Amino acid sequence: MKVKVCGLNNKQNITEVIAAGVDMIGLIFYTKSPRSIDKGNVDPAFVKGLDVKKVGVFVNEKAEVVEKLQKEYGLDYLQLHGHESSEYCAQMKKQGSKIIKAFSVSDKLDLDLLRQYRSAVDYFLFDTKGKDRGGNGIKFDWEALANYNLDTPFMLSGGIRLEDANDVKQLTIDKLWAADLNSGFEESPGLKKAKEVREFINTLD
């Protein structure tokens, strides 16, 4: 299982998190987020030089803005965390990026809705329904995943902490592709506990 750490905006901290063994880092291009990259010291040249897969997180952003930032920062994946339509996702996919579409979950998956996006995205991300668009620090009931029967791989997000590592490891869902870590590993918004990230990864291994 791959591990992504999302909501990073400090160069030194990003370097530490990458050294901990993550597969992907998530950079938030949504200024309303307390973890957005404009609140840190990250710049395009630094990001492009990183030896890790880079995920840009966007919320209801104009396509031309996303495309510009994708090129500027050398993003490998686009994570769409708003109300983006399947047509919008398909348009972004045609630009050559891998597309991750986020869906909020409370007690069950909306499989009918997910089917509408199957051909337009590469991965789904299931996060907890909350007041903010991610980073709420709350887990949804993972029993909701039991009915997942689509071919699209997905990422598990929402309030995952170090003490959840064994529970994540024991999930036996075929299409579970990655764990997405954010607020549960934070010292403060945008700064992650790299040591705990390393422990989480070691537990999964």
Salt bridges, closest charged atoms under 4 A:
ASP38 OD1 - LYS39 NZ 3.99
ASP43 OD2 - LYS11 NZ 2.64
GLU72 OE1 - LYS68 NZ 3.15
GLU84 OE1 - LYS101 NZ 3.51
ASP112 OD1 - ARG115 NH1 2.89
ASP122 OD1 - LYS93 NZ 3.73
ASP127 OD2 - HIS81 NE2 3.82
ASP132 OD2 - LYS131 NZ 2.95
ASP164 OD2 - LYS139 NZ 2.97
ASP180 OD1 - LYS4 NZ 3.03
GLU186 OE2 - ARG35 NE 2.59
GLU186 OE2 - LYS192 NZ 3.00
